[in-house]
């Protein structure tokens, strides 16, 4: 169907950054009185309410509290926990598990100058793995999960729910009634917690800083998604140098590029089998490196066990001074992939991650590094190829094959994690619309994003070809890893203070032990900024510009629609106007506006003076929660008078929810609307009207045909805007909007039923 002309609609209302209207919370009561009648159902006992439509809220009916929709996250079945622990080995630990391939060679880039330097570095590795992956993540950070999900946005959404620091403009009071919106909090009061919360809620700078930090963390993870495949595959393939002298650096790079391109080309087939089917390979990998570690430990120098004494760390820095501090950039690579323990939590449980880390991964890594240190004590001049040279000759080929497979699996896990975090950013209005394909019916978190897949592939190939060695890539890799972890620590301090109300002494201890350790490592990797460390910052700057631009215009557009929403009087005039023909059928208007009727409705009527017999205004919004249960997803409101047959609907999703249900969105919407009508008539006197009449009218309209009306907005800066604002809106945002996926593809609306309504917003 052809779309209407895109006539301009002028506005003098300031938006986004300079708007007088708050972009965080809008007073819904004013909107409710204007567009809808307030319906009360408290007088009915809850037992009489239909399933999924219990109790009352300000838009329609609050959905009932539910339990058990988080799958295995709260399971106490040890059989399930142990199975998940085994599966997590293949998904979570490929990255940190392949670190022994390059840690010692990246640390001693100029060779080993003193025999005890090996003990100093081993001691650093041991305590770094103990403090950050085990103490910080396994014991503390995993507890901060968001209803079973982890990652930067999980921490941010948790803060948004407890304190009003979110910048999502469509926030409504009834959102807090979603079953997993509420947080279980300590009962005791805390003066510091109240002060910090008050500051966060009253400071726009704090709100924007938190959103900026969440975006920056996301950008660093995406940068990690470029660097992990490059360094993992390159380090594994470099083992071919031990097999033949003909294997030059150039040939190793070519083989690595071929493997990387193949890896990215098969992404479209889905990733659900990779982690779960290949957990045995990662287990075999850990068995090999720990077995070789024990062998080398016994054969060469068992005295390296002395490294458990932190005195060797102090001696190491005394001997090496500035060089020792610089070498921390290599040591930090021992904890690459640590963030994955938290980011991939949604597929597992806290206990399963803790068991797999404590019982398999941690012992295997400690024995592997100890064995390499023992071997190095007798072979100090061969540190550049520590991993493969320290392996017994008889095991060379098995180790090489498993190492390449482990590197591919580690890369796969990071790529999948990158797709997932982009999906979360997309849901919260912080990333341009891209095509998100769900590759697994069994595992809802498994997604594939074609545009990002090819960009990641190009990035990996360019990094591999340009840097050529793991040492050079390691400079960039270390910054991406430790920067993301310091941001997580910052969020954790706020969560401990504001939400958990942790004793201030324990918070200070966390900062002194964990945060200070991370900042020392960060200072070291930043020293190598010019030698490759600039790469993740380059990625971050580009991604942050894209994300900030999209979020800025997203909020500005929402505020424009809010300031130009159609009033109740205008709705009545339009629907009852004799010059506007009413025809049989169902019309569904899509909009992001959750606080009224969008201006595009009046614009449509001005151009096409015809309306369908039943009209539904659908607003799609994302909540700062990981999931919204299906029975809590739809909120309806009938616009009065009732014989207009005009309804409003807000469809709510969490940031990990799958939107492409097997059943069509249209059918689900109509069924829920029927349930609402039946429930509405069951709770109010209707003066002779019965629910069946309205349900029949809705059903007839639906059967006569439906049309989906979506806005195709042209976003331009208004006259008099600053040069910066014009560049962001007219050029940067316009370019992204024209080259990325349109909003109507979210619900896969059939083109035969879709009508695009053109309209220009001047922001």
RABELDA-V984581 format. One record per pair of residues at least 24 apart in sequence whose C-alpha atoms are under 8 Angstrom apart, sorted by the first residue. I is the first residue (numbers start at 1). J is the second residue. If there is no record, write none. Layout:
I_J ; I_J
This chain:
1_752 ; 1_753 ; 1_754 ; 1_755 ; 1_756 ; 2_755 ; 2_756 ; 3_755 ; 3_756 ; 3_757 ; 3_758 ; 4_604 ; 4_607 ; 4_608 ; 4_756 ; 4_757 ; 4_758 ; 5_607 ; 5_757 ; 5_758 ; 5_759 ; 6_714 ; 6_757 ; 6_758 ; 6_759 ; 6_760 ; 7_758 ; 7_759 ; 7_760 ; 8_759 ; 8_760 ; 8_761 ; 8_762 ; 9_759 ; 9_760 ; 9_761 ; 9_762 ; 10_718 ; 10_761 ; 10_762 ; 11_718 ; 11_762 ; 11_763 ; 13_560 ; 13_563 ; 13_763 ; 14_763 ; 15_555 ; 15_556 ; 15_557 ; 15_559 ; 15_560 ; 15_763 ; 16_552 ; 16_553 ; 16_555 ; 16_556 ; 16_557 ; 16_559 ; 17_552 ; 17_556 ; 19_559 ; 21_559 ; 22_169 ; 23_167 ; 23_168 ; 23_169 ; 23_555 ; 23_559 ; 24_165 ; 24_166 ; 24_167 ; 24_168 ; 24_169 ; 24_170 ; 24_171 ; 25_169 ; 25_170 ; 25_171 ; 25_172 ; 26_169 ; 26_170 ; 26_171 ; 26_172 ; 28_58 ; 28_172 ; 28_173 ; 28_595 ; 29_58 ; 31_595 ; 31_596 ; 32_58 ; 32_59 ; 34_567 ; 34_568 ; 35_567 ; 35_568 ; 35_596 ; 35_639 ; 35_640 ; 36_637 ; 36_638 ; 36_639 ; 36_640 ; 37_638 ; 37_639 ; 37_640 ; 41_683 ; 44_683 ; 49_679 ; 50_679 ; 52_631 ; 52_632 ; 53_631 ; 53_676 ; 53_679 ; 57_174 ; 58_173 ; 58_174 ; 59_174 ; 59_635 ; 59_636 ; 59_637 ; 60_635 ; 60_636 ; 60_637 ; 61_635 ; 61_636 ; 62_174 ; 62_177 ; 62_178 ; 62_632 ; 62_635 ; 63_177 ; 63_178 ; 63_631 ; 63_632 ; 64_179 ; 64_631 ; 64_632 ; 65_178 ; 65_179 ; 66_179 ; 66_629 ; 69_629 ; 70_147 ; 70_148 ; 72_348 ; 72_349 ; 73_147 ; 73_148 ; 73_346 ; 73_348 ; 73_349 ; 73_350 ; 74_349 ; 81_349 ; 81_351 ; 81_352 ; 82_352 ; 82_355 ; 84_348 ; 84_349 ; 84_352 ; 85_348 ; 85_351 ; 85_352 ; 85_353 ; 85_355 ; 85_356 ; 86_279 ; 86_356 ; 87_275 ; 87_276 ; 87_279 ; 88_275 ; 88_276 ; 88_279 ; 88_348 ; 88_352 ; 88_353 ; 88_356 ; 89_279 ; 89_282 ; 89_283 ; 89_356 ; 90_274 ; 90_275 ; 90_276 ; 90_277 ; 90_278 ; 90_279 ; 90_280 ; 90_281 ; 90_282 ; 90_283 ; 90_409 ; 91_274 ; 91_275 ; 91_276 ; 91_279 ; 91_344 ; 91_409 ; 91_410 ; 91_413 ; 92_337 ; 92_340 ; 92_341 ; 92_344 ; 92_413 ; 93_282 ; 93_337 ; 93_338 ; 93_340 ; 93_341 ; 93_361 ; 93_410 ; 94_282 ; 94_337 ; 94_406 ; 94_407 ; 94_409 ; 94_410 ; 94_411 ; 94_413 ; 95_228 ; 95_232 ; 95_336 ; 95_337 ; 95_407 ; 95_410 ; 95_411 ; 95_413 ; 95_414 ; 96_334 ; 96_335 ; 96_336 ; 96_337 ; 96_338 ; 97_282 ; 97_286 ; 97_361 ; 97_365 ; 98_232 ; 98_403 ; 98_406 ; 98_407 ; 98_410 ; 99_333 ; 99_334 ; 99_335 ; 99_336 ; 100_334 ; 100_365 ; 100_368 ; 100_369 ; 100_387 ; 101_235 ; 101_236 ; 101_386 ; 101_387 ; 101_388 ; 102_235 ; 102_386 ; 102_387 ; 102_470 ; 103_330 ; 103_331 ; 103_333 ; 103_334 ; 104_330 ; 104_331 ; 104_383 ; 104_384 ; 104_386 ; 105_330 ; 105_383 ; 105_384 ; 105_385 ; 105_386 ; 105_471 ; 106_329 ; 106_330 ; 106_331 ; 106_384 ; 106_470 ; 106_471 ; 106_474 ; 107_327 ; 107_328 ; 107_329 ; 107_330 ; 107_331 ; 108_327 ; 108_330 ; 108_383 ; 108_384 ; 109_384 ; 109_471 ; 111_380 ; 111_381 ; 111_383 ; 111_384 ; 112_380 ; 112_381 ; 112_383 ; 115_377 ; 115_380 ; 116_312 ; 116_316 ; 117_316 ; 118_373 ; 118_376 ; 118_377 ; 119_304 ; 119_306 ; 119_307 ; 119_312 ; 119_313 ; 119_373 ; 120_307 ; 120_312 ; 120_313 ; 120_314 ; 120_315 ; 120_316 ; 121_313 ; 121_316 ; 121_331 ; 122_307 ; 122_369 ; 122_370 ; 122_373 ; 123_307 ; 123_308 ; 123_309 ; 123_310 ; 123_312 ; 123_313 ; 124_310 ; 124_313 ; 124_331 ; 125_331 ; 125_332 ; 125_334 ; 125_369 ; 126_308 ; 126_366 ; 128_332 ; 128_334 ; 128_335 ; 129_334 ; 129_335 ; 129_362 ; 131_513 ; 131_514 ; 132_335 ; 132_514 ; 133_335 ; 133_338 ; 134_357 ; 134_358 ; 136_514 ; 137_338 ; 137_341 ; 137_342 ; 138_353 ; 138_354 ; 138_357 ; 139_354 ; 141_342 ; 141_492 ; 142_342 ; 142_350 ; 143_350 ; 144_492 ; 144_495 ; 145_342 ; 145_345 ; 146_625 ; 146_626 ; 147_180 ; 147_625 ; 147_626 ; 148_345 ; 148_346 ; 148_348 ; 148_349 ; 148_350 ; 149_342 ; 149_343 ; 149_344 ; 149_345 ; 149_346 ; 149_347 ; 149_626 ; 150_342 ; 150_343 ; 150_344 ; 150_345 ; 150_346 ; 151_339 ; 151_342 ; 151_343 ; 151_344 ; 151_421 ; 152_214 ; 152_217 ; 152_218 ; 152_343 ; 152_488 ; 153_214 ; 153_421 ; 153_424 ; 153_425 ; 154_625 ; 154_626 ; 155_491 ; 155_492 ; 155_495 ; 156_210 ; 156_211 ; 156_214 ; 156_491 ; 157_624 ; 157_625 ; 158_624 ; 158_625 ; 159_495 ; 159_499 ; 160_624 ; 161_624 ; 162_499 ; 163_197 ; 163_200 ; 163_201 ; 164_200 ; 164_201 ; 165_200 ; 165_201 ; 165_206 ; 165_207 ; 166_207 ; 166_211 ; 167_207 ; 167_208 ; 167_211 ; 168_428 ; 168_429 ; 168_555 ; 169_555 ; 169_558 ; 169_559 ; 170_558 ; 170_592 ; 170_593 ; 170_594 ; 170_595 ; 170_621 ; 171_623 ; 175_623 ; 178_628 ; 178_632 ; 179_628 ; 180_625 ; 180_627 ; 180_628 ; 181_624 ; 181_625 ; 185_499 ; 185_500 ; 186_499 ; 186_500 ; 186_501 ; 189_501 ; 190_501 ; 192_497 ; 192_498 ; 193_497 ; 193_498 ; 193_499 ; 193_501 ; 194_498 ; 196_497 ; 196_498 ; 197_498 ; 213_487 ; 215_425 ; 215_430 ; 215_544 ; 215_547 ; 216_540 ; 216_544 ; 217_483 ; 217_484 ; 217_487 ; 217_488 ; 218_421 ; 218_422 ; 218_425 ; 219_539 ; 219_540 ; 219_543 ; 219_544 ; 220_480 ; 220_481 ; 220_483 ; 220_484 ; 220_536 ; 220_537 ; 220_539 ; 220_540 ; 221_418 ; 221_480 ; 221_481 ; 221_484 ; 222_418 ; 223_480 ; 223_536 ; 223_539 ; 223_540 ; 224_414 ; 224_477 ; 224_480 ; 224_481 ; 224_536 ; 225_411 ; 225_414 ; 225_415 ; 225_417 ; 225_418 ; 225_456 ; 226_456 ; 226_457 ; 226_459 ; 226_460 ; 227_460 ; 227_463 ; 227_473 ; 227_476 ; 227_477 ; 228_410 ; 228_411 ; 228_414 ; 228_477 ; 229_260 ; 229_407 ; 229_408 ; 229_410 ; 229_411 ; 229_412 ; 229_414 ; 229_460 ; 230_256 ; 230_260 ; 230_460 ; 230_461 ; 230_463 ; 230_464 ; 230_473 ; 231_464 ; 231_470 ; 231_473 ; 231_474 ; 232_407 ; 232_408 ; 232_410 ; 232_411 ; 233_259 ; 233_260 ; 233_404 ; 233_407 ; 233_408 ; 233_411 ; 234_464 ; 234_469 ; 234_470 ; 235_469 ; 235_470 ; 236_400 ; 236_403 ; 236_404 ; 236_407 ; 237_400 ; 237_404 ; 239_388 ; 239_400 ; 240_400 ; 242_388 ; 242_389 ; 249_468 ; 250_468 ; 253_464 ; 253_465 ; 253_468 ; 256_464 ; 257_461 ; 257_464 ; 257_465 ; 260_457 ; 260_460 ; 260_461 ; 261_457 ; 261_461 ; 263_408 ; 263_412 ; 264_453 ; 264_454 ; 264_457 ; 267_448 ; 267_453 ; 268_439 ; 268_448 ; 268_450 ; 269_439 ; 270_439 ; 270_440 ; 270_446 ; 270_447 ; 270_448 ; 271_412 ; 271_416 ; 271_439 ; 271_440 ; 271_446 ; 271_447 ; 272_439 ; 272_440 ; 272_443 ; 272_446 ; 274_409 ; 274_412 ; 275_409 ; 275_413 ; 278_409 ; 281_402 ; 281_405 ; 281_406 ; 282_406 ; 284_402 ; 285_399 ; 285_402 ; 285_403 ; 285_406 ; 286_360 ; 286_361 ; 286_364 ; 286_365 ; 287_364 ; 288_399 ; 289_364 ; 289_365 ; 289_367 ; 289_368 ; 290_363 ; 290_364 ; 290_365 ; 290_366 ; 290_367 ; 290_368 ; 291_368 ; 292_368 ; 292_371 ; 292_391 ; 292_392 ; 293_367 ; 293_368 ; 293_369 ; 293_370 ; 293_371 ; 293_372 ; 294_367 ; 294_368 ; 294_370 ; 294_371 ; 295_371 ; 296_371 ; 296_372 ; 296_374 ; 296_375 ; 296_390 ; 297_370 ; 297_371 ; 297_372 ; 297_373 ; 297_374 ; 297_375 ; 300_374 ; 300_375 ; 300_377 ; 300_378 ; 301_374 ; 301_375 ; 301_377 ; 301_378 ; 302_374 ; 303_374 ; 304_370 ; 304_373 ; 304_374 ; 305_370 ; 325_524 ; 326_524 ; 326_525 ; 326_527 ; 327_524 ; 328_521 ; 328_524 ; 328_525 ; 329_474 ; 329_475 ; 329_478 ; 329_521 ; 329_524 ; 329_525 ; 330_474 ; 330_475 ; 330_478 ; 332_478 ; 332_482 ; 332_521 ; 333_474 ; 333_477 ; 333_478 ; 333_481 ; 336_478 ; 336_481 ; 337_481 ; 339_484 ; 339_485 ; 340_414 ; 340_417 ; 343_417 ; 344_417 ; 346_445 ; 347_443 ; 347_445 ; 416_446 ; 416_447 ; 416_448 ; 419_447 ; 419_448 ; 419_449 ; 419_452 ; 420_445 ; 420_446 ; 420_447 ; 423_655 ; 423_656 ; 424_655 ; 424_656 ; 425_655 ; 427_622 ; 427_654 ; 427_655 ; 428_622 ; 428_623 ; 428_624 ; 428_655 ; 429_550 ; 429_551 ; 429_554 ; 430_547 ; 430_548 ; 430_550 ; 430_551 ; 431_546 ; 431_547 ; 431_550 ; 431_551 ; 432_546 ; 432_547 ; 432_550 ; 432_736 ; 432_737 ; 432_740 ; 433_740 ; 433_741 ; 433_742 ; 433_743 ; 434_740 ; 434_741 ; 435_741 ; 438_658 ; 438_660 ; 444_657 ; 444_658 ; 445_656 ; 445_658 ; 472_531 ; 472_532 ; 473_532 ; 475_525 ; 475_528 ; 475_529 ; 475_531 ; 475_532 ; 475_533 ; 476_529 ; 476_532 ; 476_533 ; 476_534 ; 476_535 ; 476_536 ; 477_533 ; 477_536 ; 478_525 ; 478_533 ; 479_522 ; 479_525 ; 479_526 ; 479_533 ; 479_536 ; 480_536 ; 482_518 ; 482_521 ; 482_522 ; 483_522 ; 485_518 ; 486_515 ; 486_518 ; 486_519 ; 489_515 ; 549_728 ; 549_729 ; 549_732 ; 549_733 ; 550_733 ; 553_729 ; 553_733 ; 556_763 ; 557_761 ; 557_763 ; 558_592 ; 558_593 ; 560_761 ; 560_763 ; 561_593 ; 561_598 ; 561_599 ; 562_593 ; 562_595 ; 562_596 ; 562_598 ; 564_598 ; 564_599 ; 565_596 ; 565_597 ; 565_598 ; 565_599 ; 566_596 ; 566_597 ; 566_598 ; 566_599 ; 566_601 ; 566_602 ; 567_597 ; 574_605 ; 575_611 ; 575_644 ; 579_609 ; 580_609 ; 580_610 ; 580_611 ; 581_609 ; 581_610 ; 581_611 ; 582_610 ; 582_611 ; 582_612 ; 582_613 ; 583_610 ; 583_611 ; 583_612 ; 583_613 ; 584_612 ; 584_613 ; 584_614 ; 584_701 ; 584_704 ; 584_705 ; 585_612 ; 585_613 ; 585_614 ; 585_700 ; 585_701 ; 585_702 ; 585_703 ; 585_704 ; 585_705 ; 585_706 ; 585_707 ; 586_612 ; 586_613 ; 586_614 ; 586_615 ; 586_616 ; 586_698 ; 586_701 ; 586_702 ; 586_704 ; 586_705 ; 586_706 ; 586_707 ; 587_611 ; 587_612 ; 587_613 ; 587_614 ; 587_615 ; 587_616 ; 587_706 ; 587_707 ; 587_708 ; 587_709 ; 588_615 ; 588_616 ; 588_617 ; 588_618 ; 588_706 ; 588_707 ; 588_708 ; 588_709 ; 589_615 ; 589_616 ; 589_617 ; 589_618 ; 589_708 ; 589_709 ; 589_710 ; 590_617 ; 590_618 ; 590_619 ; 590_620 ; 590_708 ; 590_709 ; 590_710 ; 590_711 ; 591_617 ; 591_618 ; 591_619 ; 591_620 ; 591_710 ; 591_711 ; 592_619 ; 592_620 ; 592_621 ; 593_619 ; 593_620 ; 594_619 ; 594_620 ; 594_621 ; 594_650 ; 596_648 ; 597_648 ; 600_711 ; 600_757 ; 600_759 ; 603_759 ; 604_757 ; 613_645 ; 613_701 ; 614_644 ; 614_645 ; 614_646 ; 614_698 ; 614_701 ; 615_645 ; 615_646 ; 615_647 ; 616_646 ; 616_647 ; 616_648 ; 616_649 ; 617_646 ; 617_647 ; 617_648 ; 617_649 ; 618_648 ; 618_649 ; 618_650 ; 618_651 ; 619_648 ; 619_649 ; 619_650 ; 619_651 ; 620_650 ; 620_651 ; 620_652 ; 620_653 ; 621_650 ; 621_651 ; 621_652 ; 621_653 ; 622_652 ; 622_653 ; 622_654 ; 622_655 ; 623_652 ; 623_653 ; 623_654 ; 623_655 ; 624_654 ; 624_655 ; 625_654 ; 625_655 ; 626_654 ; 626_655 ; 626_656 ; 626_657 ; 627_653 ; 627_654 ; 627_655 ; 627_656 ; 627_657 ; 628_652 ; 628_653 ; 628_654 ; 628_657 ; 634_669 ; 634_672 ; 636_673 ; 636_676 ; 659_746 ; 659_747 ; 660_746 ; 660_747 ; 660_748 ; 664_747 ; 665_747 ; 674_698 ; 706_753 ; 707_753 ; 707_754 ; 707_755 ; 708_749 ; 708_753 ; 708_754 ; 708_755 ; 709_754 ; 709_755 ; 709_756 ; 709_757 ; 710_744 ; 710_754 ; 710_755 ; 710_756 ; 710_757 ; 711_756 ; 711_757 ; 711_758 ; 711_759 ; 712_756 ; 712_757 ; 712_758 ; 712_759 ; 713_757 ; 713_758 ; 713_759 ; 713_760 ; 713_761 ; 714_758 ; 714_759 ; 714_760 ; 714_761 ; 715_760 ; 715_761 ; 715_762 ; 715_763 ; 716_760 ; 716_761 ; 716_762 ; 716_763 ; 717_762 ; 717_763 ; 718_762 ; 718_763
